[in-house]
Amino acid sequence: MSTYGSYRQLRLGPQRTGVSKALAKNSPLWRLDWILLLAALTLSLGSSLLVWSATRGRDSLTHGDPQYFLYRHLTNVVVGLVLCAVVIAIGSRRFRTLVPFVYIAVIALVLATLSPLGSTINGAHSWIQLGGGFSIQPAEFAKLAIVLSMAVVLSDQVDAGEREFPSHRAVFRGLVWACLPMGLVLLMPDAGSTMVMSAIVLGILLGSGAANRWVLGLLVTGTAGSVAIWKLGLLSKYQVDRFAAFANPQLDPSGVGYNTAQARIAIGSGGLTGKGLFHGTQTIGQFVPEQQTDFVFTVAGEELGFVGALAIILLVGVVLWRACRIARQATDLYGTIVAAGIIAWISFQAFENIGMCLGIMPVAGIPLPFVSYGGSSMFSVWVAVGLLQAVRSQRPIAV
């Protein structure tokens, strides 16, 4: 080696290979929360077996192809991972500048759903058919729009160093931004998604450090609004029937209470370790409706038993635990609010979905995050994971 080469090596140190660069402490891979990523990925990939079990014998849905929903579910997971990677690559700060465009695009999609372009499925005019068996549900993306828009509005002055906590004016503006998509989704009517959005708004207010009077006011307003909607008859008949069946499960077990009754039978029959994957009698007999989407948890309860059902709950818990760490360690209020909104979103939606399968919550027609079949739901939760990873990635790495 020449004298110059020896001097250069002493000065610059050994040259890093591609692998060593990827594993360096300041590399993007090092900054990822791998526990969060693996927990979410395990839920998404593992649930493909549950979706497959729930649909492989339903020829009317699969068009004679038993693997139809399996392949589509896995495709949704892959697309979700790509969207997650794109969000991480953009980064938290740059994505923040795109929030107005994201918000406008989501509002346009929701308005298109309410137009003749939208389709009615299960009583809700909340879908847009794309052809070829594909469709989107803009209400799922409206949840992201609320998280991002409120995070920008509430954090602007605080992150600029002008205030310690969001001002009353900023909170009011944030609520206005949230009310538009919530009101449009309620017109569909999609009461389940509106419930999730309300939980998101509450979680954001708590995470932002807004004055307690806003949180209390939101709770009072939400309660009064729910009573008014009920009294004025603004709910569809099928929605009223769902709440009636929840209040009295024996009201009509062969009618409005059928879904809940069959779901509880399926879960209860699984025992400790279940009947075995693809061997659930309730699942094979197709007694539980919408089992690949809203009631996919019943497949786990029947075929994998208490152990399998508990594993799903624990994995969701791991996702929420890591999201809480990201919220606590965020370098700005914007990141904290984004994480807080996602925590409220996933936690409430998972509790509601599992609760309705167990009969302790009313049937609301919302998917189980990372588990239920559905492209819009899968895409939105993986974008949420990407946002969490982007927030974490901007945190300085200790040397």
N, C-alpha and C positions, 0 to 999 in steps of 0.2 A: 504493500500500500504506500502511496506517495506521502510526502510530508504534508502536502495540502489536504489530502484525504484524511490523514490522521487528525489534523487540526480541526477539520470540519466535523468529524465524528465526535471529537471531544466537546466541541462548541454546541452542536445541535443534539447530541445524544443519538442513540440508535433510532433508525427510521422505523416508524410504526407501519405495520401491515394493515390491510383493510380490516381484518378481524380485530386487531388491537385498537384501531380507531373506533370501531363500533362499540367496544367494551370499555372505552375510556370513560372516566367519571363525568366529563362534560359532553358526552355524546347523547343524542336523542334517545337511544335505546336505554341508557342508564337512567334517564330521567323518567321513564315510564313507570307507572305503578303496575308491576307485573301480577301482583296478587289480585288486584281489581280486574285486570284483563283476563286472567285465567279463570276466575270465578264466573265472570260474565260469559266467557267462551264455553265453559263447561255446561252452564245452563242452556245456552243456545244449541250446542251440538247434542247434548244429552237429551234434550226435549224432542229432537228429531225422531227418536225411537217412540216416544209417547204419541207424537202426531201420526207416525206411521201405524202404530197399533190402533189408533182411534179411527183411521180412515181406510185401511187396506181392504176391508170387507164391504165398503159402501160404494157399490158399483155406480149408483146414481150420481155420486160426487166425483169419482175417480175416472169415469168414462172407460171402465174396464181395465185400468192400469193400477194395480195395487200399490206401486211405488210413486204414483202421481204426486201426492202431497209430500212424501219424503224428499223427492228431488227438488220440489219447489221451496220447501222449508230450508233445505241446505243452500239453495241458491239465494234465498233471502238473507241468510246468515253471511254468505260471502259478500253480497252487496253491502250489507251493514258494516262489515269489517273494512271494506274499501272506503265507505263514507267516513268511518272512524279515522282511518289513516289520513284521509284528505284534511279533516278538521285539525288533526294533530300537526300536519305539515304546514297548514296555514298559520297556526299559532294563536294563542289567546288574544294578544294585542291586535294583530291584523284582522282577526275574525270580528273583533269588536267594531271595527269600522264598517263591516258588511252587514251589521244587524239591521239598519233601516231597510236595506234591500231584501233581506230575508223576511222581515215583517210584512212588507208590501206584497211579496210573492205569496206568502201564506194566506193573507187576507184575500188576495185574488183567487186562490184555490178554493177557499171556503165559500166565497161569493159564487164561484162557478158551480159548486155543489148545490147551492140553493136555487140555481137556475135550472132550466130544462136539461142541462148537461148532466145533472146529478141523477142518481138512481136510489130507489128505496129498497132497503134490505132489512128484514125483521122490524118493520115499522118506522125506521129512521131513514130520512132522506139525506144520507151522509156519505155517499160513495160516488166516485166518478169512474165509470167503466172505460177502460183504455182499449178494449178489444183483445182477442186472443186469450181470454180468460183472466186477464190482468185488470186490476182496479186499484185505486188509492183512496184512502180515508183521510182527508185534509185535517180533520180534528186532531189526529195524532201529531201533526206538525204544528198545529196551533199551540200545543203545550210548549214546544220549543220556542215559539215566537213570544209567548208570555214571559218565559224565563229570561230570554235574552234582552227583550225590550225593557222590562222592569229593571234588570241589572244595569243597563246603560243609564237609564234615567236616575235611578237612586244613587248611583256611585259617582256621577260626574263631578259634583262639587267636592265630595269627600276625597276622591283620588287626586283631584287638583290641589288639595291642601287648603281649600277654602273653609271647610267645615269638618267637624269631628263625626257628626251623624247626619243622615239625610234630613233635609228641611221638610216642613209640612207641605210646601209647594211641590217639592220633588216627589213626595209620597203620593200626593193627589194626582200629579201627572202620570206617575207609574200605574196607578189604579185605572186611570182613563185608558191608557194603552192596553191594559189587560181586559177591560170591560168590552172592548170592541170584538175581539175574537170569541170571548165567552158568550156574548149576546147572540152572535151569529150562529154559534154551535148549538145554543139552546133553541134556536128557531128550527133546527133540523127535524124533530127535536132529538137531541142526544144528551139526556140528563146525566148519564154515567160519565161522559167526558167532561161535562160542566162541573160535576162534583170533584173530579181530579184537578181541574184548573183552579177551583176554589181552594183546594188544599195547597196547590203550588203558590198561589198568591199569599196565603197565610204563612207558609214556610219562608217565603222571601221577606215578608215584613219582619218576621222574627229574626231571620239571619242578618238583615240589614242594620239592625239597631234602631229601627224607627220607633217613635214614641209609642208607649203602650196604649194610648187612647186610640190609635189607628187599629191596632189588633183587636181591641175590645169593640170598637165601632164596626169592624168587619164582621165579627162574630154576631153582633146584634142585627146588623143589616142582613146577613146571610140567613139567620133564623127567621126574621120577619119576611124576607123575600120568599123563602120556602113555603111558609104558611100562606102567603098571598097567592103563590102559584097554585097551591093545592085548592084553596078556597075559590079561586076564580076559574077553576077548571081548565087551566092551561096545559095540563099534562094529557098525553094521549091515553086512550083506554088501556092499552097494554101496559103502560107504565104504572097506572093506578092499580091494575091487577097485580103487578109485581110487588108493590108495597103492601097490598092487602094480604097477599100470600105470605109475605115475610112476617107480618103482624100476627097472622093466624095460619100456620102451616097446614092445618087440617081443613081449611076453608074449602078447598077444591083440589084434593091430591091428584085427581085424574085430569085436571085442567090447568089453571094458572099456577098451582103448586106442584105440578108434575116434575119440572126441571129440578127443583130443590130436593124433592123427595127421592128421585132417582139418583141424584148426586150423592146424597147422604148414604143411600143403600150401597152404592158402589164403593165409597171410601170406607164405610164400616165393614164391608165384607172382606177387605184386604187383610185385616188383622195386623200382625207385627211385621211379617216379611212379604206379604202379598201372595197372589196366586201365580205369579210368574209372568214375565213379559210376554205379551201376545196371548195370554190365557185368562184374561179377565172375562167372566161370563156376562157382566153388565155391558162391557165394552163390545164383546163379540155380538151380543144380542142387540146392540144399538139402542139401548134403553135411554141413554143420556144424550139429549140433543146438543148440537154445537160443541161436541166433545173435543175437537181439535183446536178450538179457539177459546171460548169463554170458560169451558169446563174441562180443560186439559188436565187440571190438577186432580180430577177424579180418576184419570187413567193411572197416575202415579200412586194414588191411594189404594186403588184396587189391585193393581198388578205388582207394585213394589212395596206395598204395605206402609206401615207407620215409618219404617226406616227410610224408604224412598221419598215419602212426602216430607219427612223431617230434613232430608238432605237438600231438597229444593229450598226449604225455608232457611236453612243455614247458609246456603250459597247466596241467597238474596241478602241475608244478613251481612255476609262478608262484603258484598258490593256496597251496602250502605255504610258499613264501618270504614271502608277505605275512602268513600266519598266524604264522610265526616272529617277524616284526617286531612283531606285535601282542602276542605272548607276552612279548617282551623289554621292551616299552614299557608294559605293563599297570601300573596304579596300585596294584593289590593282588594278593595271592597267589591269591585266588579267580580273578581274570581270567587270571593266568598259567597256572593249572592247567587251566582250561577250554580255553584255546588249546592247551596241551600235549597234552591228551587228544584234541582234534580233529586235531591234527597227526599223532599216532600212528595214529589211526583211518584217516584218508584215505591216508596214506603206505603203511601196511601193506596196506590193502585194494586200493589201486591196484597195488602191487607184486605181490601174490598173483594178482590177476585177469590182469594182463598176463603175469606169469610162467607161469601155467597155459596161456595161449594159445600161449606160446613153448615150452612143454615143460620149463621150468626150475623149476616149482613144481607140486605135486600139484593136481589138479582139486578145488576146494573148494566150488564153487557159490555164489560171492559176486559181487555186481555191481561194475562199474567206476564209481566215484563220478562223478556228474553226467552220465554217458554211457549206461549201461545203461537199458533200458526197465524201468519198475517204479515204481509210485506211492510205496510205503513208502520205498524207497531214495531217491527224488528228494526226498520231503518231508523226510526226516531230514537229508540233507546240506545242504539249504537252510536248515533250522532252525539247523544248525551254522554256516553262513555268517552268519546273523542274530546268533548268539551272539558270533561273532568281531567283527562290526561293533558290537555293543552294548558289548563290552569296550573297543574302540578309542574309542568315542564318549564314554566317561567320562574319557578322558585330557584334561587341560587343554590348550587351544590357545595356543601362544605368540603373544604380541602383537607 
